[in-house]
Amino acid sequence: MIWIYTTEMLLYLCFSLLMGSLLIHLIPSRRKPEVKVSKRVLQLSILGIALLSAAPVIRLILFLYEDVGLILTIQNVLGEFEVGQAWSITLIISIFFYLFVSIAPVFKSKVLIGISLLFTFMLLLCLGWASHAASLTDWSGFVFHTVHFTAATIWVGILLMVSWFSISSQNWLPFLKWFTPVALFCLATISATGLFIMTLAVEVEDYQNAWLMPYGQTILIKHLIILPLLLFAYINGILIRRKLQCGDMINPIPWAKAESVVLLLIFAATGILGQQEPPHSIEAYLRGTGVSEIFNYFYAGEIFPAMQLQFDFNLLGLLFMVLGCAFGVLVVFCFKQKAPAYLSVLMGIFCVLAIYAGLMTSIG
């Protein structure tokens, strides 16, 4: 299963690179750092989307082909399953998109960038069509998943461009003036749509009980990674801006890279979540599949399908929670002490792990 999770994360990365490379070229040069992006990035991202989005289709074919044969299974999956139909259209759009960016000087014309963004949005619609959220509702899941992922690719894509493809930090203050509100808007959109998507599979009141399953465990870890992400957003959006306004000599690029790494960790968790079957009934899932192995590792009590998880904070759990908060403080402290940005990333990861261990060991 690792290969399917990896392809899903790389697919999200390709979408972000595609979106970011197009959007950053719409921004006037005086309001952004100088960014050097080759057309090859566009081409590889499009190829990546076409190939990586086939992973769920291949997985489904491998699961079904032994019963009716390979050729007939391929025909059925591509013709009758939504995931197969969505990929077929994705492949067609990707071919035309690739030819378009290969022939046209896309980065030299805002009209051509607009056409490329239209191609990108059509690919995003195909991704939303093939999502679990779309399969659980008539149309709302499709809409909310598309909006959710579009906001994520805008935020991550622009951040990837300025952190990994910029050649200097010149004009960073003018960049922050427009990017900070864009990032906040994307965060609000992602949070609102993400909550709706989550409730399609797990009711809010069952959020804690869902930790019994791999699906719920993944949701929890994804949500916990948001904590260091907010800390890095605070560093990049507020602390660095203050230092630049005061004329301090600081290179913001490593810290933008650090924030992008945390966002990629969320992509990894999202990739795992997107390839797990959402439970329609926690009790029924536990009767048929059993409890999550990682939950079973932490929980020493008796486990039964109808159980209701309750918090019973103990000394060990509280120590882990305090440790997690301390690591969160160290994320910002490392910045203020001018330590390398990667140390803050490590502190952020330790923050997530410690709080996670605190929650798991506090279940009575």
C-alpha positions in Angstrom: 0.0 0.0 0.0 2.9 2.3 0.4 3.2 2.8 -3.4 -0.4 4.1 -3.6 0.1 6.6 -0.7 3.4 7.8 -2.3 1.8 8.3 -5.7 -1.1 10.3 -4.1 1.3 12.6 -2.3 3.3 13.2 -5.5 0.1 13.8 -7.4 -0.8 16.6 -5.0 2.8 18.0 -5.4 2.4 18.0 -9.2 -0.8 19.9 -8.9 0.8 22.5 -6.6 3.8 23.0 -8.8 1.5 23.4 -11.8 -0.7 25.9 -10.0 2.1 27.8 -8.3 4.2 28.2 -11.4 1.3 29.7 -13.3 0.0 32.0 -10.6 3.4 33.4 -9.7 3.8 34.6 -13.3 0.6 36.7 -13.0 2.2 38.7 -10.2 4.1 41.9 -11.1 7.8 41.6 -10.6 7.9 44.4 -8.0 5.6 42.4 -5.7 7.5 39.1 -5.6 11.0 37.7 -5.3 12.7 36.8 -8.6 11.6 33.3 -9.5 13.1 31.2 -12.2 10.8 28.4 -13.4 11.5 26.4 -16.5 8.7 25.2 -18.8 10.0 21.8 -18.0 8.4 22.1 -14.6 5.0 22.5 -16.3 5.6 19.6 -18.6 6.7 17.2 -15.8 3.9 18.3 -13.6 1.3 17.5 -16.3 2.9 14.2 -17.1 3.0 13.4 -13.4 -0.7 14.2 -13.0 -1.6 11.9 -16.0 0.5 9.0 -14.7 0.1 9.3 -10.9 -3.7 9.8 -11.1 -3.8 6.3 -12.7 -2.7 4.7 -9.4 -6.2 4.2 -8.0 -7.3 2.8 -11.3 -4.4 0.3 -11.4 -5.1 -0.7 -7.8 -8.8 -1.4 -8.6 -7.8 -3.4 -11.7 -5.4 -5.5 -9.7 -8.1 -6.1 -7.1 -10.7 -7.3 -9.6 -9.0 -8.8 -12.6 -8.6 -12.4 -11.2 -12.4 -12.9 -11.4 -13.1 -11.9 -15.0 -9.7 -11.5 -16.7 -7.4 -8.5 -17.2 -8.8 -7.1 -20.5 -12.5 -7.2 -19.4 -11.6 -5.7 -16.0 -9.8 -2.8 -17.7 -12.8 -2.2 -19.9 -15.2 -2.3 -17.0 -13.1 -0.1 -14.7 -12.5 2.6 -17.4 -16.1 2.5 -18.6 -18.3 1.9 -15.6 -16.4 3.1 -12.5 -16.2 6.8 -11.8 -12.5 6.6 -10.8 -11.8 5.0 -14.3 -13.9 7.5 -16.2 -12.3 10.4 -14.3 -8.8 9.2 -15.2 -9.7 8.7 -18.8 -10.8 12.3 -19.1 -7.7 13.3 -17.1 -5.5 11.6 -19.6 -7.2 13.3 -22.5 -6.9 16.8 -20.9 -3.3 16.1 -19.9 -2.3 15.2 -23.5 -3.8 18.4 -24.9 -2.4 20.5 -22.0 1.1 19.0 -22.5 1.0 19.8 -26.3 -0.3 23.3 -25.5 2.5 24.2 -23.0 5.1 22.6 -25.3 4.2 24.7 -28.3 3.0 28.0 -26.7 5.3 30.4 -24.8 3.0 30.2 -21.8 5.0 32.3 -19.3 5.2 35.2 -21.7 1.5 35.9 -22.0 -1.2 36.4 -19.3 -3.8 35.1 -21.8 -1.8 31.9 -22.3 -1.4 31.6 -18.5 -5.2 32.0 -18.2 -5.8 29.2 -20.7 -3.3 27.0 -18.8 -5.1 27.7 -15.5 -8.3 26.7 -17.2 -6.7 23.4 -18.2 -5.5 23.0 -14.6 -8.9 23.6 -13.2 -10.4 21.0 -15.5 -7.9 18.5 -14.1 -8.8 19.5 -10.6 -12.5 18.8 -11.4 -11.5 15.4 -12.6 -9.7 14.8 -9.3 -12.7 15.9 -7.3 -15.0 13.7 -9.4 -12.9 10.6 -8.5 -12.7 11.5 -4.8 -14.3 9.6 -1.9 -16.3 12.7 -1.1 -17.9 12.8 -4.5 -18.9 9.2 -4.2 -20.7 9.8 -0.9 -23.0 12.6 -2.1 -24.8 13.6 -5.2 -22.8 16.8 -5.9 -21.8 18.6 -2.6 -18.9 16.2 -1.9 -17.6 16.8 -5.4 -17.9 20.6 -5.1 -16.4 20.8 -1.6 -13.5 18.5 -2.4 -12.6 20.5 -5.5 -12.7 23.8 -3.6 -10.8 22.2 -0.8 -8.0 21.0 -3.0 -7.9 24.1 -5.2 -7.3 26.3 -2.1 -4.5 23.9 -1.0 -2.7 24.0 -4.3 -2.9 27.8 -4.5 -1.3 28.1 -1.0 1.2 25.4 -1.4 2.0 26.1 -5.0 2.9 29.8 -4.5 4.9 28.9 -1.4 6.9 26.2 -3.3 7.7 28.8 -6.0 9.1 31.5 -3.8 10.9 29.0 -1.4 12.5 26.6 -3.9 12.6 28.5 -7.2 13.5 32.0 -6.1 17.0 33.2 -6.6 16.9 36.1 -4.1 14.8 37.4 -1.2 14.4 40.8 -2.8 10.8 42.2 -2.7 9.9 39.8 0.1 8.0 42.5 2.1 5.8 43.4 -0.9 5.3 39.6 -1.5 4.2 39.1 2.1 1.7 41.9 1.9 -0.5 40.1 -0.6 0.5 36.5 0.1 -0.3 36.5 3.8 -4.0 37.4 3.3 -4.1 34.9 0.4 -2.7 32.1 2.6 -5.2 33.0 5.4 -8.1 32.9 3.0 -6.9 29.5 1.7 -6.5 28.2 5.3 -10.0 29.3 6.2 -11.4 27.7 3.0 -9.5 24.5 3.6 -10.7 24.3 7.2 -14.3 24.9 6.3 -14.5 22.5 3.4 -12.3 20.0 5.2 -14.7 19.9 8.1 -17.6 19.2 5.7 -15.7 16.5 3.9 -14.8 14.8 7.2 -18.4 14.7 8.3 -19.3 12.8 5.2 -17.4 9.8 6.6 -17.3 10.5 10.4 -19.8 12.5 12.4 -18.3 15.2 14.6 -19.5 13.5 17.8 -17.8 10.3 16.6 -14.5 12.0 15.9 -12.8 10.5 19.0 -14.3 7.0 18.4 -12.9 7.0 14.9 -9.4 6.8 16.4 -10.2 3.1 16.7 -9.8 2.8 12.9 -6.8 3.6 10.6 -9.1 6.2 8.9 -9.6 8.1 12.2 -5.9 7.8 13.1 -4.9 9.4 9.9 -7.4 12.2 10.4 -6.0 12.9 13.9 -2.4 12.9 12.6 -3.3 15.2 9.8 -5.0 17.6 12.1 -2.1 17.6 14.6 0.3 18.5 11.8 -1.7 21.7 11.4 -0.2 22.9 14.7 3.4 23.3 13.6 2.0 24.6 10.2 0.3 27.5 12.1 3.6 28.2 14.0 5.5 28.4 10.7 2.8 30.6 9.3 3.2 32.9 12.3 7.0 33.0 11.8 6.8 33.7 8.1 3.7 36.0 8.1 4.4 38.0 11.2 7.9 37.6 12.8 9.8 37.8 9.5 7.7 40.7 8.3 8.5 42.6 11.5 12.3 41.9 11.1 12.3 43.0 7.5 10.3 46.2 8.4 12.9 47.0 11.1 15.7 46.5 8.5 17.2 43.3 10.1 19.3 41.2 7.8 17.4 37.9 7.6 17.0 35.4 4.8 13.4 34.4 4.8 13.8 31.7 2.1 14.8 28.8 4.5 11.8 29.5 6.7 9.5 29.5 3.7 11.0 26.1 2.7 10.4 24.9 6.2 6.7 25.8 6.0 6.5 24.1 2.6 7.9 20.9 4.1 5.2 20.9 6.8 2.6 21.4 4.1 4.0 18.4 2.2 3.7 16.3 5.4 0.0 17.3 5.4 -0.1 16.2 1.7 1.3 12.8 2.8 -1.3 12.4 5.4 -4.0 13.4 2.9 -2.7 10.9 0.4 -3.0 8.1 3.0 -6.5 9.3 3.9 -7.6 9.6 0.3 -6.8 5.9 -0.3 -8.5 4.5 2.8 -12.1 3.4 2.7 -14.2 5.9 4.7 -16.3 4.0 7.3 -20.1 4.3 7.1 -20.4 2.7 10.5 -17.6 2.6 13.1 -19.2 -0.4 14.8 -19.7 -2.3 11.6 -16.1 -1.5 10.5 -14.7 -2.8 13.7 -16.7 -6.0 13.5 -15.5 -6.7 10.0 -11.9 -5.4 10.0 -10.9 -4.9 13.6 -9.2 -2.1 15.4 -6.2 -0.1 14.2 -2.9 -1.7 15.0 -1.4 1.6 16.3 -4.4 2.2 18.5 -4.1 -1.4 19.8 -0.4 -0.7 20.6 -1.3 2.3 22.9 -4.6 0.9 24.4 -4.2 -1.8 27.1 -7.9 -2.3 27.9 -10.6 -4.4 26.4 -11.7 -3.4 22.9 -15.2 -4.1 21.6 -17.0 -2.7 18.5 -19.6 -0.6 20.4 -17.1 1.0 22.8 -17.1 4.7 23.4 -13.7 6.3 23.9 -13.3 8.6 26.9 -10.4 10.7 28.0 -8.8 9.7 31.3 -5.8 12.0 31.7 -3.0 10.4 33.7 0.5 11.6 34.6 2.1 10.0 31.5 -0.4 11.6 29.1 0.0 15.0 30.7 3.7 14.8 30.5 3.5 14.0 26.8 1.1 17.0 26.3 3.4 19.3 28.2 6.4 18.0 26.2 4.4 18.6 22.9 3.7 22.2 24.0 7.4 22.7 24.8 8.4 21.5 21.4 5.8 23.9 19.9 7.5 26.8 21.8 10.9 25.6 20.5 9.7 25.9 16.9 9.5 29.7 17.4 12.4 29.8 19.9 14.7 28.3 17.3 13.8 31.1 14.9 14.4 33.8 17.5 17.8 32.3 18.3 18.7 32.3 14.6 19.0 28.5 14.6 18.8 26.6 11.2 15.2 26.3 9.9 15.5 22.5 9.8 15.8 22.4 13.6 12.4 24.1 13.8 11.0 21.5 11.4 12.3 18.7 13.7 10.8 20.5 16.8 7.5 20.7 14.9 7.6 16.9 14.2 8.4 16.2 17.8 5.5 18.4 18.8 3.1 16.4 16.7 4.4 13.1 18.0 4.4 14.1 21.6 0.8 15.5 21.5 -0.3 12.4 19.6 1.3 10.1 22.3 -0.3 12.2 25.0 -3.8 11.8 23.5 -3.4 8.1 22.9 -2.1 7.3 26.4 -4.9 9.4 27.9 -7.7 7.2 26.6 -9.3 5.3 29.4 
